[in-house]
Structures are given as structure tokens and as C-alpha cells.
Amino acid sequence: MKDIKDLNEFLGAHFLYTYDNGWKYEFYVKNKNTVDYRIHTGMVGGRWVKDQKADIVKITDGVFKVCWTEPTGTDVSLDFVPNENKLHGVIFFPKWVHEHPEITVCFQNDFIDVMEASRVKYETYPKYVVPEFGKIFYKKNEGINNEKVISEAPYEGMIEKMMSQELAFS
Ligand SMILES: C=Cc1ccc(O)c(O)c1
């Protein structure tokens, strides 16, 4: 991906990054109000989501904010600085996700009813807030509404496989 400046260049971006706490995430900016993501490692490693509605804006040249609230009650705010291969993310987990992360480790789209029932059944407060810087180690524009970018569950070795395929095709 070349250096980008405007929102239209951010749409379609596909990123892999590692937060400073070691958590590895994959993120696809599917279109102007939708994201897909996969969580490779961390408290909810194994979770993946398609078609999450989000607010996506340009803050200034080359700096973009993406934020949303999830069916679990988790709120997320991400600031991407792709030209510097970095981001800052804040995840606001409800108490229940911190205490029962395994309930959310699934393809969420097939379990929206479980997420909504859990957020009613279990406690929300105090929230578990995780603010972290992260380093982007892969970035590519895949075009908008590309269903192939995030299309299967994360598994051990997936990132290494993706990176080796990328090298082979570059
Ligand atoms: C909880 C979802 C999510 C997705 C992508 C990220 O980078 C996050 O920090 C959280």
C-alpha cells in the first residue's frame, strides 16, 4: 500500500497488527460504514465478525478513526496512522466479556442471539478498558466489499501462511 491521505484511499484497507500487549488483530475496512475483523490472539483470540457497522472518518491527512458498539456491549475506538504503520486502539469490554471471554469466541454473525442474551444475563460494570498502541505489519488495499478478505475462522499458523502466500505472489 502506498502512502494514503484521504478517506477514499482508506476504504478497502486490510491490516494485520500487533498491539503492545501482544494481541494480534486483523481488520478490513469493507466500505464507508462497515468493517470485518478477525482476532488471532489475545483475550478473545479466535473471534471473528463480518459486516459490523462502524463510524469511519478522516481526522486529518493520513489519520483515520473507526468506532463502533457491538452486540456484546463492547465498544471499540481505533485510530489508524497507516503511513507510519501504527494505530491506537481502545476496547471497552463489559465486565461479563472479561469474565467469560469464551462466550464471544465464535463467528459472531451466527450467534447474535447469544451475545444479546449474555449482555442481559451478566454484568456490564465496571468495564475493562484496554488502551493500546499497535504496530501494523501488513497492509494492502483489497478494494471495497471484498468478501474474500475475511472469510474463514482464524487458526494457529494462519498469519504465517498469509504472509508466505503474499511473498510468493509479490
Ligand atoms: C473488539 C473488536 C476489535 C477489532 C479490532 C481491533 O483492533 C480491536 O482493538 C478490537
The ligand as a Tripos MOL2 file, in Angstrom:
@<TRIPOS>MOLECULE
LIG
   10    10     1     0     0
SMALL
NO_CHARGES

@<TRIPOS>ATOM
      1 C1        -13.3270   -5.9130   19.5220 C.2       1 LIG1
      2 C2        -13.0060   -5.7250   18.2430 C.2       1 LIG1
      3 C3        -11.7770   -5.1320   17.7830 C.ar      1 LIG1
      4 C4        -11.4690   -5.2000   16.4530 C.ar      1 LIG1
      5 C5        -10.2620   -4.6690   16.0080 C.ar      1 LIG1
      6 C6         -9.4120   -4.0910   16.8900 C.ar      1 LIG1
      7 O1         -8.2150   -3.5850   16.5040 O.3       1 LIG1
      8 C7         -9.7450   -4.0040   18.2190 C.ar      1 LIG1
      9 O2         -8.8630   -3.4110   19.0500 O.3       1 LIG1
     10 C8        -10.9340   -4.5290   18.6690 C.ar      1 LIG1
@<TRIPOS>BOND
     1     1     2 2
     2     2     3 1
     3     3     4 ar
     4     3    10 ar
     5     4     5 ar
     6     5     6 ar
     7     6     7 1
     8     6     8 ar
     9     8     9 1
    10     8    10 ar
@<TRIPOS>SUBSTRUCTURE
     1 LIG1         1 GROUP 0 **** ****
